[in-house]
C-alpha cells in the first residue's frame, strides 16, 4: 500500500482524520500523520479531502 499526502495542498482541516475507520490518521501541528500498520487502504480519507491532497494506491 502506498499513501501520500501533498503537504502544500493540505488544509489541515482534519476531515480525513475524522472519517478514518481504522484510526490510522492523526492531525498534528506538522500536519496529518499516517500509521501504515493500522491503514487498510480503504481510500475514504482521499475521497473526503476537500483539496484532494491524499493519494492512496492499493
N, C-alpha and C positions, 0 to 999 in steps of 0.2 A: 504494500500500500504506500502510495505517495501522497503527502498532504503538504500544500504550500500556501502561504499567505503573503500577499503583496502588502508589505507594511506601509508603503507610501499611500496606498489607496484605503487602507483600513481606517475606519472612523472611530474605532474603539467603542462602538455603541453597545456591545455585549449581546446582540441578537443571536449570534451563533452559540454563545455560551449558554444562553437560556433555553435553547432547544435541543442541545446535545443529550440524547438518551443515555449515553454511557458516561457522562460527566468527564469527558476527555479534554474539555477546553476550560481554560481559566483566563480571566481578564486581569492582567497585572498592569502596573504602571508602564512597563515597556511594551505592552500590547497583549495580544492573545497568545497564550502558550498552549501547546498541544501535547497530550500524553499519548504517544503512539501505542503503548501497551493496552490502553483502555479503548482506543478507537477501533470501530468495526467498519470503517469506510462507508457508512450509510449515505453520506453526502448531504444530509439535512442542513448542516452548517453552511455549506456553499449555496444552497438554494434560498436560504433566508437572508443572506448577506445583501444589504441594500446597494452596495457598490461592487459586488461580485469580486471581492478581494481574495476569496478562498477557492483553491482548486483541489479536488480530491480525485485521485486516479486509482481505480481498483486494480 
